[in-house]
Amino acid sequence: MAPAHDFLPDLTDRTIVITGTTSGLGLALSAALAGAGARVLMTVRDADRGAAAVARVRAGLDGRGSAEAVLLDLADLASVRTAADDVRERTEDRVDVLINNAAVSLGPREQTRDGFELQIGTNHLGPAALTWLLMPALRAAGRAESPARVVTTSSLGHRTGRLDLADLHWERRRYSPTLAYGASKLANLLFAAELDRRSRRAGDPVLSVAAHPGLTTSELLNNGLARGGGLRARLYVIPDRLLSQPVAVGIRPQLLAAVGRVRGGDYVGPTRLFETRGPAGLARRSAAARDSVLADGLWESTAALTGVTPDPG
């Protein structure tokens, strides 16, 4: 798998952690960034699939960069803690970039190992806990002139999202797979913004940036439908198939957020056809995604639910 992103800077001596790397966006990101010279730690839920993905990335390298697998299940907080410890030990507590890319979508209501609704648990609570646990390594790698970065991957679907902090797990409301997905992606944007605000207030050399891939061919929708997404979810198939751009193009917003010229708090996505495709640039947030009071409440709720101490505090 040869990376096709000649615009990337030389990433030699940079360590990048990417979640959800066995296929789609995560696999393409790993290949592109390792191909530019980075040491890429690819988190995977399954050891065999992870080994195959790492082999594909390594096969495309020309002597620069490296790739290795880290076992991580974002739907299991014990696994999140173990993976964070593993990453910190392997990297000697220095991580330049964390890309929270992994996600699940649609399907019937399911729960994580910790009893959370699957989409909010996997797409927000797990990544938030991982981010907080890796902040010491990010802080150690960052410098004022070259801050470390946390890239949180959201979605156009965040615009349908409404967060009820008193019912994050859809125990009191009728469950909607699409609305639950939108809520989890809204949570991603709120968390990214709050992380940037708090990091800036603390004076940490860490930028928090969000990104979305527009409509990009990946396994996310297929995996959700395979779990039984329902009629409303299946209505997404036609526009997805007609408008989706290739993964090599779809990862550009995430690449820009991770190693390009951005500011803390930016949100990056495609800039054409209602942000579904095209060159990467600044994207638009919904009104709910700009709600700092909601972001602060989510931050506190996330800490209570995960049992992970927020960093920065």
Phi, psi and omega in degrees: 000100183273128177294146183234047184228079183292346182281350182291144175286170175290120184253020177304137180074009175259139178249126185232129176255130181232130178265149176070066193243010183279347179199177170056223185300316183296319178294316179294320176299317180299316180295317182294315185284322174294323178296337177270005174109356184282155166273117185249123173262113186261112180278140185218149177274330185243127185296319182292314178296325178295317179298321179294319180294317178298319179298321179296318179294313181298326181296336181266000182275150181249032180103349177252149177075170179204165180217141178210153184264146173231125179287129181203129171241108183292347178270015181215107185296331175296320177294322178299315180295318180296317180295319179298318177298318179300313180298315182296323179290314182297324186265003184054042175062041175220107177236124182277323183216134170244122177250106177279094188251328187298146179198159168238158179215149171060205184080170179289168180294123176228169180240152173282175178301332182267005176089012178273151170304136193302317186288315178292327180291314183281321187274334180237303188296315178298309178298323178297315178298316179299316180300311180299319182290335180263357182302322176301322179288324177291317180298321181292328182277334185283152175227159182304319182276345180212077185294151168292167183223145168244121178252120179253124185269118178254208186197157170304333180296347180297337183291341176269355189280140171226126183259124172252102184296340178273353181211054181298336187257012174058045178268340182252345183250158173293130187285132174235115181303318183289320179289327177292322176296314178301321179296320180293325179284329171296318178301322178302314181291320179295319179295316180300317181292318181291322177299319179294316179300314184287324177295320179295318180297324181279349182075022180285142178277056183223127175262137173251122183229144176249157180209157171218150186267007185066218174261108184230138178298120177204182181270357187300308181294316180300317180296321179294317180293325179296332178277355178098069187283344181087171185298313182300320179295323182290341176293342178283345187296314185297305178297327179297315181290323184283326189253348186299138175263160180297154181302322181301331176272321184296335181278355185299321176300319178294321178295317178299317180296325185280321188222002181266190181273100178221168176247155176302136181092352179294157175231120189245139177198181175298153187246007181238159175049060178058037177067024178272338185199175175102184183299153181280140177194191181291136181253168182259142175258151171289166178301320180297326181287348178258009184275101183291331178292317177296321179297318179295319179295320178296319179303312182292319178296321180297318178298317181295319183288319184275335185073014178261133180290124181299143178219116004288153185284000000 
